[in-house]
Amino acid sequence: MTDDQKTAFGFAGKNITWTETIKLIEAIQQQQWMTAVSRETKGEDRIHACGSVDGINLILSTLVQFRQDARKLNGLTPNEDLA
């Protein structure tokens, strides 16, 4: 992890930008899940939606992991204020 990443993700307390970014990603994730499991979604469209959800999950989990790691490096509790 770079020093910039440690600073950006390792903040203490609440951060409105972080919170709203996570909320936005989770809303997009939910929308794509609903598309992927919809009975109206067929064939390649379902495959595409599932791939989109997988990509969104990767981004979300990576951001949360960066936040946990950066908080640890900064001497903070890794799971506090993650969202």
C-alpha positions as CSV (number, residue, x, y, z in Angstrom):
1,M,0.0,0.0,0.0
2,T,1.4,3.4,-0.9
3,D,1.5,6.3,1.5
4,D,-1.2,8.1,-0.5
5,Q,-3.5,5.0,-0.2
6,K,-2.7,4.8,3.5
7,T,-3.7,8.4,3.9
8,A,-6.8,8.2,1.7
9,F,-8.2,5.1,3.1
10,G,-6.9,5.1,6.7
11,F,-8.8,8.1,8.0
12,A,-10.4,8.0,11.5
13,G,-14.1,8.6,12.0
14,K,-16.8,9.2,9.5
15,N,-16.2,10.6,6.0
16,I,-19.2,11.7,3.9
17,T,-17.4,11.0,0.6
18,W,-16.5,7.5,1.7
19,T,-20.0,6.8,3.1
20,E,-21.8,8.1,0.0
21,T,-19.4,6.3,-2.4
22,I,-20.1,3.0,-0.6
23,K,-23.8,3.6,-0.7
24,L,-23.7,4.4,-4.4
25,I,-21.7,1.2,-5.2
26,E,-24.2,-0.8,-3.1
27,A,-27.2,0.7,-4.9
28,I,-25.7,-0.1,-8.3
29,Q,-24.8,-3.6,-7.0
30,Q,-28.5,-4.1,-5.9
31,Q,-29.8,-2.9,-9.3
32,Q,-27.5,-5.3,-11.2
33,W,-28.5,-8.2,-8.9
34,M,-32.1,-7.6,-9.6
35,T,-31.4,-7.5,-13.3
36,A,-29.4,-10.7,-13.1
37,V,-32.1,-12.7,-11.3
38,S,-35.1,-11.2,-13.1
39,R,-37.2,-13.7,-15.1
40,E,-37.3,-11.2,-17.9
41,T,-33.5,-11.3,-18.3
42,K,-32.5,-14.1,-20.7
43,G,-29.4,-15.6,-22.2
44,E,-26.4,-13.3,-22.8
45,D,-28.1,-10.5,-21.0
46,R,-28.2,-12.6,-17.8
47,I,-24.5,-13.5,-18.3
48,H,-23.6,-9.8,-18.8
49,A,-25.6,-8.8,-15.7
50,C,-23.9,-11.5,-13.6
51,G,-20.5,-10.4,-14.8
52,S,-21.4,-6.8,-13.9
53,V,-22.3,-7.9,-10.4
54,D,-19.1,-9.8,-10.1
55,G,-17.1,-6.7,-11.1
56,I,-19.0,-4.5,-8.7
57,N,-18.4,-7.0,-5.9
58,L,-14.7,-6.9,-6.6
59,I,-14.6,-3.1,-6.5
60,L,-16.6,-2.9,-3.3
61,S,-14.6,-5.6,-1.5
62,T,-11.3,-4.1,-2.6
63,L,-12.2,-0.7,-1.3
64,V,-13.3,-2.1,2.1
65,Q,-10.1,-4.2,2.3
66,F,-8.0,-1.1,1.5
67,R,-9.8,0.8,4.2
68,Q,-9.3,-2.0,6.7
69,D,-5.6,-2.4,5.8
70,A,-5.0,1.4,5.9
71,R,-6.7,1.7,9.3
72,K,-4.5,-1.0,10.7
73,L,-1.4,0.7,9.3
74,N,-2.5,3.9,11.0
75,G,-3.0,2.2,14.3
76,L,-6.8,2.2,14.2
77,T,-9.3,-0.5,14.6
78,P,-9.8,-2.1,11.2
79,N,-13.5,-2.6,11.2
80,E,-14.8,0.6,12.8
81,D,-16.6,3.1,10.5
82,L,-16.2,1.0,7.3
83,A,-19.3,2.3,5.8
